Amino acid sequence: MTRRKRKLKVGRILILLLVVALLIIGVFIVFNKSGNKDDKLYMIELKTLEEANTFADNNDVDLNVSYEYNDEIEKDGIIFQSIEKGMSLEKGTIIDIIVSLGKIDTGKLKEDGINELGKVPIMMYHGIREKTSSSTGTVGGNVDKDGYNRTPEAFRNDLEFYYEKGYRMVRLKDYIDGNIDVEYGKSPIVLTFDDGNEDNIRVVGLDDNGDIIIDENSAVGILEEFKKEHPDANVTATFFVNGGMFNQPQYNEKIIKWMVENGYDIGNHTQNHLDIKKSSADQVQKEIVYVYNELDDIIPGKYVKIIALPFGSPYSKDNENYKYVLSSTYEGEEYETEAALRVGWEPEVSCYDKDFDKTFLKRCRAYDNNGQEFDIEMVFNNLENTRYISDGDENTIVIKESDITKINTSLDKKVITY
């Protein structure tokens, strides 16, 4: 073989080797892009919250994140993941992870005033009347002299006020169940609306998909607006209805279904806004079971078994009719109520307090009265040194060591003192 032929042969071999190398690199790239040779998604070991978020974003899976203090794992490290490394995943899979809050720093808890035996305001609203605050002839944003109804302007201001003061909305149901999930250093607040007024969620029509279009100046319209402006706020409220629901017969069913699908709760306010103290036992049971049955027909299992007492009546649990608020069987229909709300005037104790009684909870009237008679200004001034301030972990209860005798010892939560 001549030197020329040998060179050509070597050249061909080099070209062939180059082609093979390129093919191998191509296969390697494809393999890496898919994560494995059969193009399936497999779980990795998550080490930090940042890594977990990146994995979820890149692979179209969801995270359910909870937090715990941990002496061994640094802050934002992963303590636990529900799906082990190497397990196959599908898009949309929910992965539970527990993220470390780091070591408990009791000095910082004390410095930041964390106090989960502090008081919680349950704010009582009724109607949102479409007027300007300057046109009502009453104090502040009140529409009526007693302040049971607010203007849209006033309600918007109320929400901003609560937010700027460091309060974050929680579901009433979560509060009575002792599950307060509020970020570190913030305080829970509960919003309630009585009477099922049309202006709580006024529907102005249906869109092309048959979904309700909500008046932007109704209570829910304002809450939805606030939700968009404050994505970090857990916007929610509980609405207590009478027999007319939201007084829009053509839309009532759509309204109620929409509300429970969008983070709001519906409770019982009796069929005809009954004064329980002044009524017969038969009438009390009849009116309570009526609303429960109506809700059970529309949203079975999705409403809250909580009653807001009309007029705050009766004013004592010793009243002979009060037992019918909590449970009874009427004409074969059995009902049971988890909690009941008074009209009240001041914030309630923490749901972790041994004196917490979910069957007779006080509320604060959301109105203006120049800082007097437990109006919004007075209530929140009084709360400055007594408010519930969260440690950011719904599984722990942080309190002052001096308050240890005040805590409900039956709670299944870790208690941290400083």
C-alpha positions in Angstrom: 0.0 0.0 0.0 1.4 3.4 -1.0 1.9 6.2 1.5 -0.9 8.1 -0.2 -3.4 5.2 0.2 -2.4 4.8 3.9 -3.0 8.5 4.5 -6.5 8.3 2.9 -7.3 5.2 5.0 -6.2 7.0 8.2 -8.2 10.0 7.2 -11.4 7.9 6.7 -10.9 6.3 10.1 -10.5 9.7 11.7 -13.7 10.9 10.0 -15.5 7.8 11.1 -14.3 8.3 14.7 -15.5 11.9 14.6 -18.9 10.9 13.3 -19.2 8.3 16.1 -18.1 10.8 18.7 -20.7 13.3 17.5 -23.4 10.6 17.6 -22.4 9.7 21.2 -22.5 13.4 22.2 -26.0 13.8 20.5 -27.3 10.8 22.4 -25.9 12.2 25.7 -27.5 15.6 25.1 -30.9 14.0 24.4 -30.6 11.8 27.4 -29.8 14.7 29.6 -32.7 16.8 28.3 -35.2 14.1 29.1 -33.5 13.2 32.4 -33.3 9.5 31.4 -33.3 7.2 28.5 -37.0 6.4 28.6 -38.0 10.1 28.8 -39.7 9.7 32.2 -39.4 12.0 35.1 -37.7 10.7 38.2 -37.5 12.3 41.7 -34.3 13.7 42.9 -33.0 14.3 46.4 -34.1 17.8 47.4 -31.6 19.6 49.6 -32.9 23.2 49.8 -36.1 25.1 49.3 -34.6 26.9 46.4 -33.6 23.6 44.7 -37.1 22.3 45.4 -38.8 25.3 43.7 -36.5 25.0 40.7 -37.2 21.3 40.3 -41.0 22.0 40.6 -40.9 24.8 38.0 -38.7 22.9 35.5 -40.8 19.7 35.7 -44.3 21.0 36.1 -44.9 19.4 39.5 -46.4 21.1 42.6 -45.0 21.5 46.1 -46.9 21.4 49.4 -44.6 23.2 51.8 -44.7 23.1 55.6 -42.0 24.3 58.0 -40.5 23.0 61.2 -37.7 24.1 63.5 -34.7 21.7 63.3 -31.5 21.8 65.3 -29.6 19.7 62.7 -30.6 21.1 59.4 -29.9 24.7 58.5 -32.7 27.2 57.6 -34.4 26.5 54.3 -32.9 23.0 54.1 -35.2 20.1 53.4 -36.1 17.9 56.4 -38.4 15.6 54.5 -39.8 14.9 51.0 -42.8 12.6 50.5 -41.5 11.0 47.3 -38.1 9.3 47.5 -35.2 9.8 45.1 -35.5 7.6 42.0 -39.3 7.3 42.1 -41.1 8.1 38.9 -43.3 11.2 38.7 -46.1 12.5 36.5 -46.6 16.1 35.6 -48.9 17.8 38.2 -47.7 15.5 41.0 -47.9 17.1 44.4 -44.7 16.7 46.5 -45.0 17.3 50.2 -41.8 18.8 51.7 -40.9 20.0 55.2 -38.5 22.9 55.2 -36.3 23.7 58.2 -36.7 27.0 60.0 -33.3 26.4 61.6 -32.6 26.2 65.2 -35.0 27.8 67.6 -33.7 31.2 68.6 -35.7 32.0 71.7 -33.9 35.3 72.0 -35.2 36.4 68.6 -38.7 35.2 69.4 -38.7 37.3 72.5 -37.2 40.3 70.7 -39.8 40.1 67.9 -42.7 39.8 70.4 -43.9 36.4 69.1 -47.0 35.6 71.1 -49.5 33.0 70.0 -51.7 33.4 73.0 -52.5 36.9 71.9 -55.9 38.1 70.9 -57.5 37.7 67.5 -60.0 40.2 66.0 -63.1 38.7 64.3 -64.5 41.7 62.4 -68.2 41.9 61.8 -69.5 43.5 58.6 -73.0 43.5 57.1 -73.6 45.6 54.0 -71.3 47.5 51.6 -73.6 50.3 50.4 -72.5 52.0 47.2 -72.2 55.6 48.5 -69.2 57.9 49.0 -68.1 58.3 52.6 -68.5 62.1 52.3 -72.2 61.7 51.4 -73.5 59.6 54.2 -73.8 62.3 56.9 -72.3 59.9 59.4 -68.9 59.3 61.1 -66.1 58.1 58.8 -67.2 55.4 56.4 -70.4 54.4 58.2 -73.5 54.5 56.0 -75.9 54.2 59.0 -75.4 55.8 62.4 -74.7 52.4 64.1 -72.1 51.6 61.6 -73.4 48.2 60.5 -73.0 49.2 56.8 -69.8 50.6 55.2 -69.1 52.4 51.9 -66.9 50.7 49.3 -64.3 53.4 49.9 -64.3 52.7 53.7 -64.1 48.9 53.2 -61.1 49.3 50.8 -59.5 51.5 53.5 -60.3 48.9 56.2 -58.5 46.2 54.2 -55.4 48.4 53.6 -55.4 49.4 57.2 -55.4 45.7 58.4 -52.7 44.8 55.9 -50.4 47.7 56.8 -50.9 47.0 60.5 -49.5 43.5 59.9 -52.7 41.5 59.9 -53.4 38.6 57.5 -56.8 37.1 56.9 -57.4 33.5 58.0 -60.5 31.3 57.6 -62.8 31.4 60.6 -63.0 27.6 60.3 -59.2 27.4 60.6 -59.2 29.7 63.6 -61.8 27.6 65.5 -59.9 24.4 64.6 -56.6 25.8 65.9 -54.9 25.8 62.5 -53.5 29.3 62.1 -51.1 29.6 59.2 -49.7 33.1 59.2 -46.2 34.2 58.2 -43.6 35.1 60.9 -44.3 38.3 62.7 -47.8 38.8 61.3 -51.2 38.5 63.1 -54.4 36.7 62.1 -57.6 38.5 61.4 -61.0 37.0 60.6 -63.6 38.8 58.4 -67.3 37.9 58.7 -70.5 39.3 56.9 -74.0 38.8 58.2 -77.4 38.8 56.5 -76.4 37.6 52.9 -77.0 41.1 51.6 -77.1 41.5 47.8 -74.2 43.9 48.0 -72.0 41.3 49.6 -71.5 39.8 46.1 -73.7 41.6 43.6 -73.8 39.8 40.2 -74.2 42.1 37.2 -74.5 39.3 34.6 -72.8 36.2 33.2 -69.8 36.0 30.9 -69.6 34.0 27.7 -68.8 30.9 29.8 -71.8 31.3 32.0 -69.7 32.4 35.0 -70.9 35.2 37.2 -69.6 38.8 36.7 -69.2 40.4 40.1 -69.8 44.1 40.8 -66.4 45.6 41.7 -67.9 47.7 44.5 -69.6 44.8 46.3 -67.8 43.2 49.2 -66.4 40.2 47.3 -65.6 42.5 44.3 -63.4 44.6 46.6 -61.9 41.5 48.2 -61.0 40.1 44.8 -59.4 43.4 43.8 -57.4 43.4 47.1 -56.3 39.8 46.3 -54.8 40.9 43.0 -53.1 43.9 44.6 -51.7 41.9 47.5 -50.8 38.4 46.2 -49.1 37.6 49.6 -52.4 38.1 51.4 -54.6 35.1 52.0 -57.9 36.8 51.1 -60.9 35.1 52.7 -64.1 35.8 54.6 -67.1 33.9 56.0 -70.6 35.0 54.9 -73.6 34.1 57.0 -76.9 33.8 55.0 -80.6 33.8 55.8 -83.2 31.9 53.7 -82.8 34.3 50.8 -79.1 33.5 50.5 -77.7 36.5 48.6 -81.2 37.7 47.5 -80.5 37.1 43.8 -82.7 34.1 43.0 -81.5 33.8 39.5 -77.9 33.7 40.6 -77.9 32.4 44.2 -76.7 28.9 43.4 -73.9 30.1 41.1 -72.9 32.6 43.7 -72.6 30.1 46.5 -70.7 27.5 44.4 -68.3 30.2 43.1 -67.6 31.5 46.6 -66.6 28.1 48.1 -64.5 27.4 45.0 -62.6 30.7 45.5 -61.7 30.7 49.1 -64.8 32.0 50.9 -67.0 30.2 53.4 -70.8 30.2 53.9 -72.5 29.8 57.3 -75.9 29.9 58.9 -77.8 33.0 60.1 -81.2 31.4 60.5 -84.0 31.5 57.8 -85.6 34.8 58.8 -83.0 36.6 61.0 -84.6 35.1 64.1 -84.2 36.6 67.6 -83.5 33.3 69.3 -84.0 34.6 72.8 -87.6 35.7 72.0 -88.6 32.7 69.9 -90.1 29.3 70.6 -87.9 26.2 70.7 -89.7 24.9 67.7 -89.1 28.1 65.7 -85.4 28.2 66.6 -84.9 24.6 65.3 -87.0 25.1 62.2 -85.1 28.2 61.1 -81.6 26.8 61.8 -82.3 23.4 60.0 -83.8 25.2 57.1 -80.6 27.1 56.2 -78.4 24.0 56.8 -80.7 22.0 54.4 -80.6 24.7 51.7 -76.8 24.8 51.9 -76.6 21.0 51.9 -78.6 21.0 48.6 -76.3 23.5 46.9 -72.8 22.7 48.3 -73.0 19.5 50.2 -70.2 19.1 52.7 -68.6 22.4 51.6 -70.3 24.9 54.0 -69.2 25.6 57.5 -71.3 24.5 60.4 -71.1 27.8 62.1 -73.9 30.1 63.2 -73.8 33.9 63.5 -76.4 34.7 66.1 -78.9 37.3 64.7 -78.9 40.4 67.0 -76.3 38.5 69.0 -79.2 36.8 70.7 -79.3 35.1 73.2 -76.7 37.0 75.1 -76.0 34.1 77.5 -75.4 30.4 76.9 -77.7 29.8 79.9 -80.7 30.8 77.8 -83.0 27.8 77.4 -82.9 28.1 73.6 -79.2 28.0 73.3 -78.9 24.3 73.3 -80.9 24.3 70.0 -78.2 26.6 68.4 -75.6 23.9 69.0 -77.5 20.7 68.0 -80.9 19.1 67.7 -83.2 16.9 65.6 -86.1 18.7 64.0 -88.8 16.6 62.2 -86.3 13.9 61.6 -83.5 16.3 60.4 -80.5 16.2 62.6 -78.0 19.1 62.8 -74.9 20.0 64.8 -73.2 23.3 65.0 -69.4 23.6 65.6 -69.2 27.3 66.6 -71.4 30.3 67.2 -70.7 34.0 66.9 -72.0 36.8 69.1 -72.2 40.5 68.1 -69.6 41.3 70.7 -67.4 44.2 70.9 -63.8 43.2 71.4 -61.2 40.7 70.1 -61.3 37.0 71.1 -58.6 35.1 72.9 -56.2 32.8 71.0 -57.7 29.5 69.9 -54.8 27.9 71.9 -56.0 29.6 75.2 -57.6 27.3 77.7 -60.5 29.8 78.0 -61.2 29.6 74.2 -64.9 28.8 73.7 -65.7 28.4 70.0 -69.4 28.1 70.8 -69.7 31.7 72.0 -67.2 33.9 70.2 -67.0 37.7 70.5 -66.7 39.9 67.4 -65.7 43.5 66.7 -68.0 45.8 64.9 -66.2 47.2 61.9 -67.3 50.9 62.1 -66.0 54.3 62.8 -66.7 56.2 66.0 -63.8 58.6 66.6 -61.8 56.0 68.5 -64.6 55.3 71.0 -66.9 52.4 72.0 -64.8 49.7 70.4 -64.7 51.1 66.9 -61.9 50.0 64.5 -59.5 52.6 65.8 -60.0 51.7 69.4 -59.9 47.9 68.8 -56.6 48.0 67.0 -55.1 50.5 69.4 -56.0 48.1 72.3 -54.4 45.2 70.3 -51.0 46.8 70.0 -49.7 45.1 73.1 -52.1 42.1 73.2 -52.3 40.8 69.6 -51.5 37.3 68.5 -48.1 37.4 66.6 -47.2 34.3 64.6 -44.0 32.3 64.6 -44.7 31.3 61.0 -45.1 27.6 61.9 -48.7 26.3 62.2 -47.4 23.2 64.1 -45.8 25.0 67.0 -47.2 27.4 69.6 -44.8 30.1 70.8 -45.6 31.8 74.1 -44.0 33.6 77.0 -42.9 31.2 79.7 -45.0 33.2 82.2 -48.2 32.3 80.2 -47.6 28.5 80.2 -50.6 28.0 82.6 -52.9 29.7 80.1 -52.5 27.2 77.3 -54.9 24.4 76.3 -52.9 21.3 77.3 -55.0 19.0 75.0 -53.6 20.5 71.8 -51.5 18.3 69.6 -48.8 20.9 68.9 -45.3 21.6 70.1 -45.1 24.4 72.7 -42.1 26.7 72.7 -41.5 29.2 75.5 -39.1 32.0 76.0 
